[in-house]
Amino acid sequence: MRSITIAAGIVLAFSPLLVSAQGRMGFALGTHLPNASCKLESDYEADMIAIKKNSGSNLVRMYSSADCECVPKVLAAAKAQGFQVLLGVWPDDKVSMTLDKYAVQTGIDGYLDQVFGVSVGSETMYRKTFTGPQLLEAINDVRTVLPKGVKVGTADSWNKFADGTADAVIKGGVDFLLANGFAYWQAQPITNATRTFFDDIQQALAHIQTVSGSLNAIEFWVGETGWPTDGGTNYGAAIASTKNAQTYYDDAICGMLAYGVNTFVFEAFDEPQKPAAIGDSGAEGDERHWGVMTSDRTPKFPLTC
């Protein structure tokens, strides 16, 4: 394990949560190749081989199950490579909800061992697409079409779990919650990024535990975290660079895993086919250089913790 330097205040904040086991790491994974065509089963297998070889992880996270008809392809690849997949349902509108729900319902037969769970929604409360009760309704709707035992939950920004927005979801019997935390999107310099990330996740987890009345009734994960590499867009004091991304990976991500908190890294590979994102200010932001590996699956820095 590489050495990890963490400020004393962070250690104190997480001291009640210490466990003996290392957290489990997964990676967000896209459905398209660099030329924008849909991935085939063989492409997902190549992705998984690279992820396993370079990080030791055997878990990936998807976002929309109907996109590129990905479910049977990624699950077949997972079966061949000994992976699990967190599938996604995009409930933001009726069309995507219907298509994704059907894709999950019809695509997991024969692959239950490869299905880690189903995440219904990604930052829907943060975008104010759903209130907590509305999101819970969508989660329960998806649960009705899944075999018994398949875990169901959601992912959202850490602050929506910390500020009470998600309380209905926390109380609603979900199996897992994924809290996304990006010190980069809080315009933090890399020197303060790990502290910010740890504090954010601690706030989310503490509120979930308080509302649920249990330390472990709900499986808790960091749903997304990462840092853009060379070619990415700076955000205030947060500077996109491969050096900073490696520092964040070593200190924040490996640090969180060392505390026993399961964590999904955003993301496994660069996605050069992505268009520029338009932020609230109207400025363009590059989303093509968030991978810890290039689009040809070459690691940008060591990925083992």
C-alpha positions, 0 to 999 in steps of 0.5 A: 500500500502506498503511503497516505498523508492525511491531516489530523482533523480528518482522522478525528472526523472518521475515527468512529468509522474505522474498520479493519478491511480495506474499502472496495474500489470500482470505476465508472465506465462509459458505453462508447468507444472514442469514435462514438460507436457503441462498445461491444462485449469484447470492448467491455472485456478489454476494459475489465482486463485493463482495470483488473490488471492495473488496479486490482478492482473487479467492479464497474458502474454504469449509468443508463442501461438502455444506452447502447443496449449495454446490459447483456454485453457488459454482464456477459463480459463481467461473467467472463472476467469475474467482475460485478456491475452496478447497473443504472436507471435514468429516471429523469423522464418517462421515456428514459425510465421506461427504457432503462427499467425494461433493459434491466428487467430483461437483461439480467436473466442468467447474470445475477451473480454479476449484478452488484445492484441497480442505481436509480438516478444519478444526482437527480436531487442535486439537479432538482429533478426529483424531491426525496419522496419522488425519487423514492417512488422511482426507486420502488417502481424499479424494484418491482421488476427486479428479482428478489435479492437484487440491491437497489439504491441511488447516487447523489451529491454528498450535500443532498444526503447531508442537508436533509433533502434525501431523508425520505430516501434514507428512511425508505428502505433502500439497500445502498446510497452513493454519495458523490464528492468532488473537491475539484468542483468546489474549486479547491486547490489540490493542497486542500482537496483531500481534507475537503473530500473527507469532510464532505463524505463524513457529513453525508455518512453521519447524516445517513446514520443519524436518520437511519438510526444505524451505522450500517443498515444502509450500505454506503459508498462514495459514488463518484470522485476524481480529478481531471488530468492534462487537457482538462479544464481548470475550475477556480483554484482547482487545476486540471493536471495529471500530477494533481490527479495522481496526488488526489488518487493517492491521498483522497481515493486511496485514503478513503479506501484505507478507512474502509469506505467503498469508493467508485472512481470517476472514471476508468478511461478518457472519453474523447468523444464527449462534447464540452459541458456547459456549466451554470455560468455558460462557460464550457468545461472539458469532460474528456480527460477524467480517466485514470487511463487513456482511451487506449487503456494505458494507465496515466499513473500507478493505480494500486492502493 
